[in-house]
Amino acid sequence: MSVPPVNSANGSGTGANPTSQAAAPNIDYQSFLKLLIAEMKNQDPTKPMDSTEYVAQLATFSQVAQTVQTNSKLDQLLQTSALAQAGNIIGHSIISADGNTTGTVSSVRLSTDGLVAILQNGQEVTMQSGVVIQ
């Protein structure tokens, strides 16, 4: 979602700090709420926000909240799916993508890098494109 920066002269518009946008291109629920409240507090009293603009911003706020919830549920679903598939490789032999590591899978774990197969010899293989399961 592309959001214009806040106009410091009249407080109109919504947006994020340019440095925070560079760090995280997606605005989160809390940031959006803070920006909306700041905008309402800093309105020019002689030019209050148009009611249609206010309703549009509230609708956007609702959309951001729903998107955050959807992403959370999707992450949970993907983790559950990965763990269900992980059980199927226990006991199978695998060859790492580079061909340097081989062995029988004794257990698996889910990490931030994805699914990691732990071999009987203690070595770990990140399950990625090119890994062969036999």
C-alpha positions in Angstrom: 0.0 0.0 0.0 1.5 3.3 -1.1 0.8 6.1 1.4 1.7 9.7 0.9 3.7 11.4 3.8 2.0 13.6 6.4 1.9 17.3 5.3 3.4 19.1 8.3 1.7 22.3 7.4 -1.9 21.1 7.8 -1.5 17.5 9.0 -3.4 16.1 6.0 -2.7 12.8 4.5 -1.4 9.7 6.1 2.0 8.1 5.9 5.0 6.7 7.6 8.3 8.1 8.5 10.6 7.7 5.5 13.2 5.9 7.5 10.6 3.3 8.8 9.4 2.9 5.2 12.9 1.9 4.1 13.2 -0.6 6.9 9.7 -2.1 6.5 7.8 -1.4 3.3 4.5 -2.6 4.8 2.8 -0.5 7.4 1.5 -2.5 10.3 -1.7 -2.1 12.3 -0.2 -0.1 15.2 1.6 2.3 13.0 -1.5 3.0 10.9 -3.5 3.7 14.1 -0.8 6.0 15.4 -0.7 7.9 12.1 -4.5 8.2 12.0 -4.7 9.6 15.6 -1.8 12.0 14.9 -3.6 13.2 11.8 -6.8 13.8 13.7 -5.0 15.7 16.5 -3.1 17.9 14.1 -5.9 18.9 11.8 -6.2 22.6 10.8 -9.3 23.7 12.8 -10.2 26.1 9.9 -10.1 23.2 7.4 -11.3 20.1 9.2 -11.0 16.7 7.5 -13.8 16.0 5.0 -16.2 13.3 6.3 -15.8 11.2 3.2 -12.0 11.3 3.6 -12.4 10.3 7.3 -14.6 7.4 6.4 -12.2 6.3 3.6 -9.3 6.3 6.2 -11.4 4.3 8.7 -12.1 1.8 5.9 -8.4 1.6 5.1 -7.8 1.1 8.9 -10.2 -1.8 8.9 -8.6 -3.3 5.8 -5.1 -3.1 7.4 -6.4 -4.8 10.5 -8.0 -7.6 8.4 -4.8 -8.0 6.4 -2.7 -8.4 9.6 -5.1 -11.1 10.8 -5.1 -12.9 7.5 -1.2 -12.9 7.3 -1.1 -14.3 10.8 -3.5 -17.1 10.0 -1.6 -17.8 6.7 1.7 -18.1 8.6 0.1 -20.6 11.0 -1.3 -22.6 8.1 2.0 -22.7 6.3 3.8 -23.9 9.4 1.3 -26.6 10.1 1.6 -27.8 6.5 5.4 -27.8 6.6 5.3 -29.9 9.8 2.8 -32.3 8.4 5.1 -32.9 5.4 8.2 -33.1 7.6 7.0 -36.3 9.3 7.0 -38.0 5.9 10.8 -37.7 5.4 11.9 -39.2 8.8 13.7 -42.5 8.1 14.4 -41.6 4.5 17.9 -40.9 3.0 18.6 -37.4 1.7 21.3 -35.8 -0.3 21.9 -32.0 0.2 21.5 -29.6 -2.7 25.2 -29.3 -3.0 25.7 -33.1 -2.8 28.2 -32.8 0.1 25.9 -34.1 2.8 24.0 -37.4 2.8 22.4 -39.5 5.5 19.2 -40.8 7.0 16.8 -38.3 8.6 16.3 -38.9 12.3 14.2 -35.8 13.0 13.1 -32.5 11.6 12.5 -29.0 12.9 10.9 -25.9 11.6 13.2 -22.8 11.7 13.1 -19.3 10.2 15.0 -20.7 7.2 12.4 -23.3 6.7 12.4 -27.0 7.3 15.6 -28.5 8.6 16.3 -32.2 8.5 18.6 -33.6 11.3 20.5 -36.6 10.2 21.4 -39.6 12.3 25.1 -38.4 12.3 24.0 -35.0 13.7 24.4 -33.0 10.5 21.6 -30.6 9.5 20.3 -30.1 6.0 18.0 -27.2 5.2 15.2 -28.5 2.9 15.5 -26.4 -0.2 15.3 -26.8 -3.9 17.8 -29.4 -5.1 17.6 -31.7 -2.0 17.0 -35.3 -3.0 14.9 -37.6 -0.8 15.3 -41.3 -1.4 
